[in-house]
Amino acid sequence: MRGLSDKNEARATFKDVKLGRVFRLFRPYWRRLAVILVLALTTTLIGLVPPLLMKEIVDTAIPGADKTMLVTLALLMIALPAASGLIGIWQNHLNNQVGQSVMRDLRYTLFHNLQRQSIAFFTSTRTGDVIQRLVGDVQAVQSAVTGTVVQAITQAITVLGTAAILFRLDWRLALLALTIVPLFLIPVRKVSALRKTLRLDAQKARGDMSSQLTESFGVSGAMLTRIFTQETSQERQFRQLNDRVMGLELRLALIGRWYGTALALLVPFGTAIIYLYGGWNVISGAMSLGSIIAFVSYIRRLYEPTQSLLNLHLELATALGIFQRIFEYMDLAPDIVDAPNARTLAGVRGRVEFRGVSFAYRPKRYALRDVSFTAEPGQTVALVGPSGAGKSTLISMTARLYDPTAGAVLLDGHDIRDVTLESLRSSIAVVTQESFLFHGTIAGNLRFARENATDAELIEACRKAYIHDAIAALPDGYDTVVGERGYRLSGGERQRLSIARAILRDPRVLILDEATSHLDSQSEAYVQAALEGLLGSRTTLVIAHRLSTVLAADNIVVLDQGRIVAQGTHAELLAAGGLYATLYETQFAAAAAASAEEPQARDERDRQPRRRGAGSGIHSAE
């Protein structure tokens, strides 16, 4: 028996993100980054040359009346920016390639990790929030990711190169110019922290908005909203979220604008000081006019890159708040994983055993306690009990959607925690009350069970499920689009497609959350006939809501408040009295009365699927 574990609900640790982790995202693309940096260095160095050309024109070519030199320098002033622009186009293309590659990697890594989370994660997390992090959050950091590394290095090279030239021209003016730089740094930390907090709040608000949209515009949510006339309430809730997002974005923009304006004022302030001091030296003959013109040109190349670096710091600080949300899901460790030495199941017979199984969704809140029973290969075991008794939890553990808090679930004598998830789940199929279908074609939904299934195999599975004739009658046949969650089909048609999907899977263990409990009599007749073809020699665990399922079961397990209170055949349990007898009298009384209908009418109804093959109620794709 395994020890107690509280690791049944997925959790993530939220912590500050370091810049180093963001930069490590670029590691797979270091070769392209090296090329980008060489190109960036080239354009930076080219950009440092024009002020020197201006100096030579003013101080040498014009005073010396050297027309050849004047023309040459003028042509260079045109050619160098043109060459820099062409190199910049190449650099920008490579830069976007790297940025988009990093974005693609982030999205895939998130999707990959979320795909491996247990059901506990999805039952405690809103779908809209997951989508927002996978799509919206990743998109929100695109500008930071795309230009981070290259811009940082390019601007740093520009600042250092410009400073070196300034000192070469006049060290006193250079020192004076550099005294302005610390003024750029004063507001950075406070503004960064505020923008980071606001961006994080904005993304959370967007997550809330995405969650409402996902729920409101899904078919079930849209139907419920209209039935209970809650359109106005939904609009009011969305308006509040929408206003909150707008307010946060406006505050972000306003803070950025104030900061940008403050930095912009420092550039003319520094330039004015240089003109004042430098002009004084030119008048006194201590400096040439060309030198002061070149110096002022370089001043802009000192202040503007410094301003860009600080803006980049702000952008990164803002993006780090979103990276926290992204990395939170990237760091989320799945709690249902293969054991280090997990073995692959082969030749599965289908013996399922629950051995002393207890399960708690949260510490000390048990849904199951010390459950033990066995389903032999080919047997049907029915699980009955009042709502909340633990039936759904029990069958979910068979496919290892949850792990026991104590005890073990075994398949053919192997603890399912010691076998690979792929080999375990490839031996199991599930048909539930609410059969889920993806928004796609009938063939695509069927092949979700087995991707390489041939058309002939699809048809054979649908024939066994009494649905082929109805599909074949459609204009697009198996290429008919079923709509979101399959709502363009009737309940019985969705169930028969789910059964056909299970037949295509060809499992050794079948799990049924009574597939006919919400159907009308005619649909139930088709589905029951389809189920008869599916059961065969498979081991079947079924949550029973219908009398026919109970009567056909080889063993009936009666659950109450997470414990087994009785088990045996229908006759044995009925004779023993207790909870099962009570359930029989209440839950199955209507079914028992219905079974007493005229034998001829009942026989006629039961033969319908075999005679007619399938219903014709599938709505043709419009």
N, C-alpha and C positions, 0 to 999 in steps of 0.2 A: 504493500500500500504506500502510495506517495504521500509526502508530507503536505501539511496545509499550506495553501498559497493564497495571497491576496491579489495576485497579479491577474485579475480577471477583467479589469477595466483599463484601457489604454490611457497612459498619461504622457505628457511631454513636459520637459523642463524649459522654462522661459528664462533666458539670460541674455546679457549684453553680448553683442557680436563684435568681434575684433576685426579691424581692417585686414589683418593677415589672412583671415579665413575667406574674405571676399576675394582677395588677390589670388588665393590658391585655386579659385575657379578657372583662372586663365592658364594654369599650368599645362594642360594638354595642348595648348596652342602656342607654345613658346617660340617655335620656329617662325610662325607668321608674325608673332609679336616682335621678334628680332628684326625681321625685314621692315616692319612698321616703324620701329625705333630708328633704324638707319635712315629711312625716308624722312622721318620727322626731324632727325638731326640735320639732314641735308637742307631741308626747307628752312630750318631755324638759322643755320649758318648763312644761307642765301639772304634771309631777311635782315641779317646784321650788316650786309654790305652796302645797300643804297645810301644810308647817311654818310658813309665814308666817301662815296662817289660825289654826293652833294658838296661835301667839304672841299674835295679836289677841284670841282667846277668853280666854286666861289673863290677859293684861295689861290688856285694855280692856273687853270685853263683860261678863265676870263681875264685876270690881271695880266697874264702872259700872252694874251691874244693868240693862244694856241687852238686854232679851229679844229685841227685833226683830233686833238685830245678832247675838245668839247663834244664833237660828234660821237667819238668812241664812247665817252662816258655817258652821253645821253642815250645811245643805243643800248648800252649795258643796263641803264636804269629801266629800259623797257623789257629787255630780254630776260633779265634775272627774275622779275616777278612772274613773267610768262612761264619760265621753266619751273619756278616754285609752284605755280598753279597746277601745271600738268602733273608734277610729282604729288601734289596734294590730292588730286583726284584719285590717283592710284592708292595713296595712303588711306584716304577715306573709305575706298572700296574694301581694302583689306581690314580696316578697322571695323567696319560694319559686319564683315564676315565673322570676325572673332567675337564681336558683341552678340550677334544673333546666334552663333554657335553656343556661347555660354548660356544664353536665354533658353535655347532648345534643351541643353543639358539639364538646366534647372527644372524645366517643366517635366522632362522625362524622369529625372531622379525622384521628384515629388510623386509623380503618377506611379512609378515603380514601387515606392515605399508605401503609398496609400493602398495599392492593390494587395499588399501583404498584411495589412492590419486585420485584426480579428473583428468579428461582428460587434463585439463590445465597443469598439471605437465608433462604429457607424451608428449604433443605437444611442450614443451619448453626444454625437456631433451633428450639427445641422448641415445638410447638403450644400446649402448656399454658401456657408462659410468655407467649406472645402473647395468649392469652385472658385470663390473669390481669391483664395490663396494660390491656387494652381494657375489661374488665368490673370486675374486683376492685379495681384501683388507682384507677380513676375513681370507683368507689363509695366507696372509703376516704377520698377528699378531699371528699366531698359536704358534710359539715357545715362544713368550712373555707370551701368555695366559697359555700355558701348564705348564711352570715351574716357573712362577712369584712368587706366594705366597710361595710355598714350598721351592724353592731355597733361597728366601730372608730370610725366618725364619731359615732354616737349616744353611746357611752360617753365619747368625748373631749369632746363638747358638755356632757354631764352634769358631768364633772369641772370643766371651765372655769367653767360657770355656777354650780356649787355653790361653788367657790373664791371667785368674785366676791361672792356673797351672804354668805359667811362673813366676808370682809374688811369688808363693809358692816355686819354685825352687831357684830363686835369683832375688830379687826386683831390683837390680842395672842393671842386664842384661835385665830385663823386660822393664825397662824405656828406656834403650838404643834401644831395639828392636822397641818400640812404636814410637820413634822419627822419624822412617822412614815412618810411615803410612801417615802423612800429605802430603808427596811427591806424594802419589798415587792420592790425591784429586785435585791437582793444575789444570790439564788440563781437568777435567771432564766436567765442565759447558760449556766451549767453544766447546769441541768436541761434546757434547750432542746436543747443539743447531744446529751445522752444520749438523750433521747426521739426525736430525729431519727434517730440511729444505730439504735436499737432498732426503730423503725417500718420503716426501710429493710430491716433484717434480717428482720423479720416478713413483709414483702411478698415478699422473695426466697424465703423458706421456703414461702409460699403458692403462689408460682409453681412451685416444685419439686413441691408437692402436686398442683397442677392438671395438671402435665405427667404425673405418674404416673397420675392418674385418667383423663386423655385416652387414654393408651396402654393402660391396663388394661381399660377399659370400652368401647373400640372393639371392633368385631366380631373383627378379626384378633388383637388383643391378648388378648381374652377366650378366643378359641379356642386360641391358643398356650399361654396359662397353664394351661388344662385338659389339653391334650395332654401337656405336660411336668410336670404336677402341681406347679406352682409357686405354688399358692394361699397356702400358709403363708409362703413367701418374700415374696410381694407384700404380705401382711398385715403382716409384720414391717417391711418398708420403709415402708409407710404409717403404721404405729404410731410409728416413729421421727420421721417428718416431722410427724405430728400432735402428738406430744409437744413437738417443738421449737417449733411455732407456739404451743401453749398456754403454754410456758415464757416465750417472748418477750412474749406478751400480758399474762401475769401480772406480769412485771417492769415493763412499761409502766404498768399500772394501779397498781402499788405506788408507783412514782415519782410518779405524778400524785396519789395519795392523800397521800403525805408532804408534797408541796409544797402541796396544798390545805389540809392541816391547819396547816402553818406560817403560811400567809397568814391563815387563819381566826383564829388566835390574836392577830394584830396588830390586828384590828378591836376586840375588847373591850379590848385594851391601850390603844389610842388613846382609846376611849370613856371608860374609867376615868380617864384623865388629865384629859380635858375636864370630867368630873363633879367631880373633885377640885378642879381649879383654878377652874372656873366656880362650883361650889357655894361655895367659899370667898368668891368675889366677891359672890354672892347674899347670903350671911350678913352680909358687911360692908357691903351696900347699894350696891355698885359696879355691880351688874347685876340686871336683873329676872328673875323666875322664868320668864316666858314666853320670854325671850331664850335662857336656858340650855336649855329644852326644844326650841326651834326649832334651836338650835345642834347639839344631840346628834342630832336628826333629820337635819340636813344632813351631819353627820359620816358617817353610814351611806351617804348619797348621794355622798360623796367617796371613801370607802374601797372600797365594793362595786364601783363602776364601775372604779376603779383595779385592783382584783383581777380584774375581768372582762377588762380590757385586757391584763393580764399573762397570763391564761389563754388569751386569744385569740392572744397572741404565741407561747405554748407550742404551741397547736394548729396555728398556721401553720408554726412551725418543724418540728413533727412532720410536717405535710403536705408540706413542701418536700422531704423525703426521698422521698416518693412522687411528687411532681411531677417530680423528677429522672428517675424511671423513665418517666413519661408523656412528658415532653419529649424524652427520649432517642429514642423511636420517632417522635415528631412531627418531629424534626430529621433523621431518617434520610433521606438523599438517595437516590432511586432511581438505580441505575447504568445502567438501560436506559430511556432517554427519547427523545422525538422531538427531532431536531436543530432548531435555531432556524428554519431555512428548509425544513423537511421538506415534501416534495411528496406529494400523494395519488395512489396508483396507480390507474390506470383501464384497463379493457380488458386485463386480465392474460392473457397467453398461457400462461405457466407454464415459461419457460426458467430453470432453476436452475443457477447456476455457483458453484463453490468455487474461488477463485483464491488460491493460496498461503496457505491458512488455517493458522494455528497458534493454539493455545489452551492457557492454563495456569490451573488453578483457583487456584493460589498461585504466587508468583514462582518461576521456574526449575523448576516441577513441571508439565511439559507433558503434556497428554492428547492433543494433536494437533500434528503438525509438518509444515508445508509441504504441505498437502493441496490437490490441484487435480483437478477433474473437472467435467463438464457433463452435465446431464440436459435433453435437448431436450423441447419441448412434446409431451405424449402418451407419452413414453418411461417405462419402468419401470427404475429403477436399484436393484440389490440390493447391500446392504452386508454382507459376510461377513468373518469373522475370529474369532480366539479371544476369550474373555472379557477385558475390559479393553483391547481394541484401540482404543476410541474411537468405536464405532459410535453409541451413544446420544447422546454429546456432539455428534457431527456432525449428526444429524438435529434435535437441539434447537436448534442454531444457525440452522437454516432458518427457524424461526418467531421468531427473535431472542429466544429465552429466555436466551441468552448472546451476548455480542459477542466477535468474534475478538480475541485478543491481538495478532495480526498477520495481514495479508491481508484479504480481503473475501469476503462472500457476496453474490451478485447475483441479482436476480429480473428477468427481461426486460431485462437490461443495467444495472439500477439497483442501486447499493449499498443494501442494505436498511437501513443506518443513515441513509440520506438520504431515506427515505420514512416516512410516518406509520405508527405501530404498528397503528392501527386498520385502515388500508387493506391493510397487509401481512397481518395475521392473519385478516382477513375473506376472504382468498384461499386460506387454508390450513385443512386439517382433519387431525386426528390420531386414529388408532385404535391403541391400545396392547394389550399382552398382558393387563394387568389393567385392564379397562374400569371406570372409576369412574362410579357413579351416585349422585345425591343422594337423601337420604331424602325422597321425595316421590312424586308420581304418575308413571306412564309418560309421560303427555302433558307434564307439567312438565319431565321430563328431556329429552325430545325437543326441546322449545321452548328449551332452553338454547342450542341451535345457532342458532335464529332465533325471536325472541320473537313475531313477528307471523304465524307460520305458521298456516294455517287447518287445520281438522280434516281436510279432504280431502287437504291436502298431507302431514299426518302419516300418514294411511292409505296414501297412495301410496308414501311413503318406506319404511314398514314392509312393504308388499307386496314392494318391490324387495329388502328385506333378509330376506325369507322369515320374518317374525315376526308379520304381521298376523293370520293365522288363530288363532294361539295367544292373542294378546291379546284378540281378539273373543270367544273362548270363555270368558273370565273373567267372573264376575258383574259386576264394575265396569269391565270393558273397559279403556279408556285412562286411567280414573281410578283404577286399581289402584295402591296404594302399594307401592313396591318394597323398602322397608326400608333401613336404613343401608348405604351402599355397594352397594346392590342385592343384598344377600345372600339375599333371598327368591327370587331367580332363579338358575337354573343358570348355569354358566360360558358355555355356548354361547348362552343367551338374552341374557345381558348383552352378549356380543360382538355379537350381531345388532342389539340396540338401539343399541349404539355405532355400528355401521355405518349404521343408519337415521338416526341423528343426523348422521353425516357426509354422508349423501346429502342430508339436509335443508339442510345448509350449502352444498352445491353448490360445492365448492372447485375451484380450478384446479390446486392442488398438494396431493397427498395424502401423508401420512406414515404408514407402517405399521411398528409394532414387532411383527413377525409375529403376527397376530391369532389364529392357530390352533395355536400351539406347545404349549399346555397342554390341548387339547381331546381328547375321545374321537373315534373315527372318525365316528360319526353326526353329532355336533355340528360336527366339522370339515367334513363334506360340506355342511351348511347354510351355514356361515360362508363357505366357499370360493365357493359359488354366489352368496352375497350380495356378496362382494368382486368377483366378475366383473362384476356390475351396477354396482358403484361405480367401478371403475377407468376404464372407457370411454376417453375421449381425455385423461384427466387425466395430469399429470406425477406419477409416484409414486416416492417414496424409501422403500425397505423394508429393515428389518433382517431378513435371511433366516435362518430356522432349518429350513425345510422344502425338500426337493428340488424340489417343484413350483414354488416361488417362484423358485428359482435358474434352473431351466430356462426359465421364462417371461420372465426379465429381458432387456431389450435390452442392458444393460451390467452387469457385475458388478465392483464395486470391492472389492479384497481389502485389508484393513487389518491391520497388526501393530504393536503398540507405538506407536500414534498416527500411523503413516506408511502411505501407499499403497505396497504392495509389488508389486501387479499389478492390471490391469483389462482387461476384454474380455468376450467371450461365453463361455458355458459350454464350448463345444467348444474355443475358443482357449486358455482357461486350463487346461483338462484336458490338452491337448496339450503345453503349455509345462511342465507339472509344477510343482514348487515347493509353496508353502504351500497354494494352492487345491486341488491334487491330494491333498495330505495330508488337508485338511479334508473333501474329498469322500469319501475312503476311510473316514474315521472318523465325522464328524458326520452325513453323509448316507447311510451304508451301510445303515442300517435302513430308511430311506425308499426307497432303491433296491430293497431286497429286497421291501418291501411292494408296490412298483409292479409287481413281477413276478407278483402273484397272478392267479388266473384272470381273463381279460378279461371274461367274462360277469358274474362277481360284482362286479368293479370298476365295470363300466358300470352295473349295477343300483344300486350305492351312489351313484354320481355323479349318477344321475337322480333320486334321492329328493327333493331340495328342489324340483325343478321339478314333480314329480308331486304331492307331498303339500302343498307350499306352505310349511309351517312345522311345527315340533314342538309338542307340547302339554304341555311340562313346566313351564310357569310355575306357581309355587305360588299358589293363590288367596289373596287377602288375607283374613286372619281377622278 
